Amino acid sequence: MLVLTDPGTAIHFGFVNELPGTYRFINSFSEIDPSEWDGLITDQSLGTVIELNGQIHPHTRRAPDGLNIFFVHRPGKAEANGAVLDYALTRRSASKIALLIQHAAGIPGNSAIRVDGLPQDLQSLVQTVLVPRVSARPYQWGHTPKAVDIEDFDSATYRPFLMGPKNTVLAGSYVRAKGSTVWIVPNDLPDFKPWYEIALREWHEDDNARFPGRPNWAHETEWMTSAEVEITKLIDSERTSFEPLLTAHEIRITDLETQLRISRERGNAYERLLLTAQDDDLQVAVFRALVELGFQVTDMDEIWPVKQRREDFRISDEDEVGWSVIGDATGVSKGVKASKLTLLAGYVSKFVFENRSESIPGQWLLVNHFIGRDPNLRGTLLRPDELALFAASDGLVIDTAALFVLLTASKLMDDLSPRIRSYLRDARGQLSLEDAKSWLANV
């Protein structure tokens, strides 16, 4: 077996020194005659293609066709996303590509989808080693097989070991040109030896003339002691009984992930707009949140003539007869300007004049400020001196991030909405995200 790798990563393949057979480390195929060798262990890309007149054609075969290959995939080794790692040819033509193996990286998500039908020892390695490894990654990477000629593409040509988000293959094997087989495993596995041993055993079963030796043959069933046979039966029994539970668990996780995706999309279209939106989108989200908390809210944009609009909302609460506020929602990329308070006070004055009201409504300015920052890092809304007169006029500036956490808490805790409304009715000055969190912590 040949081992082709960079000097800096050769240490990762030191396990071959523990195995029977002949292994030779090389830096280039120019050092050897490939026909004298049966297999290759490498972390180098295997082939490239060119596109000509809309057709994809073989270009460079970095590893000779006849070699069985154990390929350790390094994500940083590919030239770019979509780079071709290898290809498989059609059985009818030595130049027509039926299957492309392309690099994929930077994929969000941590889902790992089990593939049925794998040999038991391989399935065990996938579940106990590969699944925890990929689940801990900050993002996913692997490869994607692409059938170029569907009519000539045999689905048995490609066998995934584990699937990830967006149909990314995290590890797998496939048949290469001239019938040779390639295994692809990721380079962040803690130990390549057990994976290589299974690959070598499969190659032996396919062609025992080229691969006569089997690593760890002494531990195979034929040479087990009676005690080992009995324990192996118990292990197999446990695996068989656990299989339905594992399948049910994976189905349940898939269902929950689907529900989470739908809920996330709904949150993006409503509640999370309190953190990210401005203008009409923010106004609609604030309106819905206040109504869901139990306030009676009038959308004044539906009443004012288009060119004479003033405040966004008039808000009241059946729990407090006679209480009302004039409300306005605004989203700003930076800090809140004190002029917003003056504008809102003007709306109140116009309301009192037009309605000849003896009771003066309060004022709420609902602000999504420093949009784009983490809400926890946005800081306070206004300086205390800017808020003093506003607070004295029954004014309250509400961070819409605070409204978000109050709304979320109301949905998670029964009968909390009336207490939230009372808290908001009594508040003056400003209600920051920290204020809302502190209040909820003591509820």
C-alpha positions in Angstrom: 0.0 0.0 0.0 1.2 3.5 -0.8 0.8 6.4 1.6 0.7 9.8 -0.2 0.6 12.8 2.1 2.4 16.1 3.0 5.3 15.7 5.4 3.4 17.7 8.1 0.5 15.3 8.2 2.4 12.0 7.7 2.2 11.4 11.4 -1.6 10.8 11.1 -0.9 7.7 9.1 1.6 6.2 11.4 -1.0 3.4 12.3 0.1 1.5 9.1 3.3 0.6 10.9 1.3 -1.6 13.2 -0.3 -3.5 10.3 0.9 -6.5 8.3 1.9 -5.9 4.7 4.1 -3.5 2.8 3.5 0.2 3.2 5.6 3.0 1.5 5.3 6.7 2.1 5.7 8.9 -1.0 5.6 12.5 -1.9 4.7 12.0 -5.6 3.5 9.3 -7.9 6.7 10.0 -9.9 8.6 8.0 -7.3 6.9 4.7 -8.0 5.3 2.5 -10.7 1.6 2.4 -9.7 1.0 -0.9 -11.4 3.1 -2.5 -8.7 0.8 -1.4 -6.0 -2.8 -2.3 -5.0 -3.9 0.5 -2.8 -3.4 4.1 -1.6 -3.9 6.0 1.6 -3.9 9.7 1.1 -5.3 13.1 2.0 -4.6 14.6 -1.4 -7.5 15.4 -3.9 -7.9 12.6 -6.4 -9.0 14.2 -9.7 -10.0 17.3 -11.5 -12.3 18.0 -14.4 -12.9 20.6 -17.1 -16.1 22.0 -18.5 -16.2 22.3 -22.3 -19.3 23.5 -24.2 -21.5 22.7 -21.2 -20.1 19.2 -20.9 -18.0 18.0 -18.0 -14.9 15.9 -19.0 -12.1 14.2 -17.1 -8.9 16.3 -16.9 -6.4 15.2 -14.3 -6.3 11.9 -12.5 -4.1 12.5 -9.5 -4.3 9.0 -8.3 -4.1 6.0 -10.8 -7.4 4.4 -11.6 -6.6 0.9 -10.6 -5.8 1.6 -6.9 -8.2 1.1 -4.1 -8.1 4.3 -2.1 -8.5 5.3 1.6 -9.0 9.0 1.2 -8.8 11.3 4.3 -10.7 14.5 3.4 -9.2 17.8 4.6 -11.7 20.6 4.1 -9.0 23.3 3.7 -7.3 21.3 1.0 -10.0 21.9 -1.6 -9.5 25.0 -3.8 -13.1 26.2 -3.1 -16.6 25.1 -2.4 -17.8 22.8 -5.2 -14.2 21.8 -6.1 -14.1 18.3 -7.6 -12.4 15.8 -5.4 -12.8 12.9 -7.8 -15.1 11.4 -10.4 -16.4 8.0 -11.5 -16.7 7.1 -15.2 -19.5 5.4 -17.0 -19.1 1.7 -17.8 -19.7 2.4 -21.5 -17.1 5.1 -21.9 -13.6 5.8 -20.6 -14.2 9.5 -21.0 -17.8 10.1 -19.9 -18.3 11.1 -16.3 -21.3 9.5 -14.5 -20.5 10.7 -10.9 -18.8 13.7 -9.5 -17.5 13.9 -5.9 -17.5 17.6 -4.9 -16.2 19.4 -1.8 -18.8 21.0 0.4 -18.1 23.2 3.4 -19.4 26.0 5.7 -22.8 24.3 6.0 -24.8 25.4 9.1 -26.4 22.7 11.2 -25.4 19.7 13.3 -27.9 17.1 12.2 -26.5 13.6 11.5 -28.7 11.2 9.6 -28.0 7.5 10.0 -27.8 5.3 6.9 -29.3 1.8 7.1 -27.7 -1.3 5.7 -24.1 -0.7 6.7 -22.1 -3.6 8.2 -22.5 -3.8 11.9 -18.9 -2.8 12.8 -19.0 0.1 10.4 -22.4 1.3 11.8 -21.0 1.0 15.3 -18.0 3.2 14.4 -20.3 5.8 12.7 -22.6 6.0 15.8 -20.0 6.0 18.5 -17.2 8.0 16.8 -18.4 9.9 13.7 -21.7 11.2 15.0 -20.3 12.8 18.2 -17.5 14.3 16.2 -19.6 16.0 13.5 -22.3 17.0 16.1 -19.6 19.1 17.9 -18.5 21.0 14.8 -19.3 24.7 14.5 -20.3 24.1 10.9 -20.5 21.0 8.7 -18.3 20.0 5.8 -18.0 16.9 3.7 -18.7 16.2 0.1 -21.6 15.8 -2.3 -21.9 13.1 -5.0 -23.5 14.4 -8.1 -24.9 12.1 -10.8 -24.0 13.6 -14.2 -25.5 10.9 -16.4 -28.6 9.7 -14.6 -29.3 6.9 -17.1 -25.9 5.4 -16.7 -25.5 6.1 -13.0 -25.9 3.0 -10.8 -27.1 4.0 -7.3 -25.0 1.1 -5.9 -21.9 2.9 -7.1 -22.1 5.3 -4.2 -22.6 4.4 -0.5 -22.8 7.1 2.2 -21.9 6.2 5.8 -23.5 9.3 7.4 -25.5 12.2 6.0 -25.5 15.8 7.3 -27.4 19.0 6.6 -28.4 19.8 2.9 -27.7 16.2 1.9 -24.0 16.6 2.6 -22.2 13.2 2.9 -20.0 13.2 6.0 -18.3 9.9 5.1 -18.9 7.3 2.4 -17.5 5.0 -0.3 -18.0 4.6 -4.0 -16.7 2.6 -7.0 -14.1 4.4 -9.1 -13.0 3.9 -12.7 -11.9 0.3 -13.5 -13.9 -1.0 -10.5 -11.5 0.3 -7.8 -13.1 1.5 -4.5 -12.6 4.7 -2.6 -13.4 5.3 1.0 -13.8 9.0 2.1 -13.5 9.8 5.8 -13.0 13.2 7.5 -9.7 14.2 8.8 -11.0 15.2 12.3 -11.5 11.5 13.3 -9.5 10.7 16.4 -8.1 7.4 14.8 -8.1 6.3 11.2 -7.0 2.7 11.9 -10.4 1.1 12.7 -11.9 2.7 9.6 -9.0 1.5 7.4 -9.2 -2.0 8.8 -12.9 -2.3 7.8 -12.1 -0.9 4.4 -9.2 -3.4 4.0 -11.5 -6.3 5.0 -14.1 -5.3 2.4 -11.4 -5.1 -0.3 -10.2 -8.5 0.8 -13.7 -9.9 0.4 -14.0 -8.4 -3.1 -10.5 -9.4 -4.3 -8.5 -11.7 -2.0 -5.8 -12.1 -4.6 -4.9 -8.4 -4.4 -5.6 -8.0 -0.7 -4.7 -11.4 0.8 -4.0 -10.2 4.3 -6.7 -9.3 6.8 -5.7 -7.1 9.8 -6.8 -8.4 13.2 -7.7 -11.8 11.7 -7.1 -13.3 15.1 -10.1 -11.4 16.5 -12.6 -12.5 13.9 -15.4 -14.9 14.7 -13.7 -18.0 13.3 -10.9 -17.7 15.9 -12.9 -16.5 18.9 -12.8 -18.4 22.2 -16.1 -19.8 23.6 -16.3 -16.9 26.1 -15.8 -14.3 23.3 -18.5 -16.0 21.2 -21.0 -15.8 24.1 -20.2 -12.1 24.8 -20.4 -11.3 21.1 -23.9 -12.9 21.0 -24.9 -10.7 23.9 -23.6 -7.6 22.1 -25.5 -8.5 19.0 -28.7 -9.1 21.0 -28.3 -5.7 22.7 -27.8 -4.0 19.3 -30.8 -5.8 17.9 -33.1 -4.8 20.7 -31.8 -1.2 20.7 -32.3 -0.8 16.9 -36.1 0.0 17.0 -35.4 2.5 19.9 -32.7 4.2 17.9 -34.9 4.4 14.8 -37.7 5.9 16.8 -35.3 8.3 18.4 -34.0 9.5 15.0 -37.5 9.8 13.6 -38.5 11.9 16.6 -35.4 14.1 16.3 -36.1 14.7 12.6 -39.7 15.6 13.4 -38.6 18.0 16.1 -36.0 19.6 13.9 -38.7 20.2 11.3 -40.9 21.8 13.9 -38.0 23.9 15.1 -37.4 25.1 11.5 -41.0 26.1 11.1 -41.1 27.8 14.4 -37.9 29.7 13.6 -39.4 30.9 10.3 -42.6 32.0 12.2 -40.4 33.8 14.8 -38.5 35.6 12.0 -41.9 36.8 10.6 -43.2 38.1 14.0 -41.5 38.0 17.4 -38.0 38.4 16.2 -39.0 41.5 14.2 -39.0 43.2 17.6 -35.2 42.7 17.6 -34.4 43.2 13.9 -37.0 45.4 12.2 -38.0 49.0 11.7 -40.7 51.0 9.9 -43.9 49.1 9.1 -42.5 45.7 10.0 -41.6 46.8 13.5 -45.0 48.6 13.9 -46.9 45.5 12.9 -44.9 43.3 15.3 -45.3 45.8 18.2 -49.1 45.9 17.5 -49.4 42.1 17.6 -47.2 41.8 20.8 -49.3 44.4 22.7 -52.6 42.7 21.6 -51.2 39.3 22.6 -50.3 40.6 26.0 -54.0 41.6 26.4 -54.0 45.4 25.7 -56.7 47.0 23.6 -54.7 48.6 20.7 -56.0 50.8 18.0 -53.8 51.0 14.9 -54.1 54.7 14.1 -52.5 54.3 10.6 -55.9 52.8 9.6 -57.6 56.0 10.7 -55.3 58.8 9.8 -55.3 60.1 6.2 -52.0 58.9 4.6 -50.5 62.4 4.6 -51.7 63.3 8.1 -50.5 60.4 10.2 -49.4 61.0 13.8 -49.0 58.4 16.5 -49.0 54.7 15.6 -51.2 53.4 18.5 -53.8 54.3 21.1 -53.5 51.7 23.9 -55.9 50.9 26.8 -56.4 48.1 29.2 -59.8 46.7 30.5 -58.1 45.9 33.8 -57.5 49.7 34.5 -60.6 51.7 33.5 -59.6 55.2 32.3 -56.0 54.3 31.7 -54.6 54.9 28.2 -51.4 55.9 26.4 -50.5 57.3 23.1 -47.9 55.0 21.5 -45.4 55.2 18.8 -42.9 52.5 17.4 -39.6 53.4 15.8 -36.5 51.5 14.7 -33.1 53.2 14.5 -29.7 52.0 13.4 -28.0 53.9 16.2 -29.2 55.5 19.5 -32.6 57.1 20.2 -32.8 60.8 19.6 -34.5 62.9 22.3 -36.5 64.7 19.6 -38.6 61.5 19.4 -39.9 62.4 22.9 -40.9 65.9 21.9 -42.7 64.6 18.9 -44.7 62.1 21.0 -45.6 64.9 23.5 -47.0 66.9 20.6 -49.2 64.0 19.6 -50.6 63.9 23.2 -51.3 67.7 23.1 -53.2 67.3 19.9 -55.2 64.4 21.4 -56.2 66.5 24.4 -57.1 69.5 22.3 -59.2 67.5 19.8 -61.0 65.4 22.4 -61.4 68.1 25.1 -60.2 65.4 27.4 -59.7 66.1 31.1 -57.6 63.0 31.5 -54.3 63.2 29.8 -53.1 59.9 28.3 -49.6 58.6 29.0 -46.9 58.3 26.3 -45.1 55.1 25.2 -42.2 55.2 22.8 -41.3 51.7 21.7 -37.8 51.6 20.3 -35.7 49.1 18.5 -32.3 50.7 18.7 -28.9 49.8 17.4 -30.4 47.3 15.0 -27.8 44.8 14.0 -26.2 44.5 17.5 -26.8 41.7 19.9 -29.7 43.0 22.1 -27.6 42.3 25.2 -25.0 44.8 24.0 -27.2 47.7 23.0 -27.1 49.5 26.3 -29.5 52.0 27.7 -32.1 53.9 25.7 -31.6 57.6 26.8 -29.7 59.6 29.3 -31.5 60.2 32.7 -31.6 64.0 32.1 -33.4 63.4 28.8 -36.0 61.2 30.4 -36.8 63.3 33.5 -39.5 65.5 31.9 -40.8 62.6 29.8 -41.2 60.4 33.0 -43.0 63.3 34.8 -45.5 63.4 31.9 -46.4 59.7 32.3 -43.9 58.8 29.6 -42.2 55.5 29.1 -39.5 54.5 26.5 -39.7 50.7 26.0 -36.9 48.8 24.4 -38.6 46.4 22.0 -36.1 43.7 23.1 -37.7 44.0 26.6 -41.1 43.6 24.9 -39.8 40.5 23.2 -38.7 38.8 26.5 -41.9 39.8 28.3 -44.0 38.4 25.4 -42.0 35.2 25.4 -42.4 34.8 29.1 -46.1 35.4 28.9 -46.4 32.4 26.5 -44.3 30.1 28.8 -46.1 31.0 32.1 -49.8 30.8 32.6 -51.6 34.0 33.9 -48.4 36.1 33.6 -49.9 38.6 31.0 -52.1 40.5 33.5 -49.0 41.0 35.7 -46.9 42.2 32.7 -49.6 44.7 31.8 -49.7 46.0 35.3 -45.9 46.3 35.3 -46.0 48.3 32.1 -48.8 50.5 33.2 -46.8 51.5 36.4 -43.5 52.0 34.7 -42.1 55.4 33.9 -38.9 56.8 32.3 -37.4 53.8 30.5 -37.8 50.1 30.4 -34.6 48.4 29.2 -33.9 44.8 28.4 -32.1 44.5 31.7 -35.1 46.0 33.6 -37.4 43.4 32.0 -35.1 40.5 32.7 -34.7 41.6 36.3 -38.4 41.9 36.8 -39.0 38.5 35.3 -36.4 36.9 37.6 -38.4 38.0 40.6 -41.8 37.0 39.4 
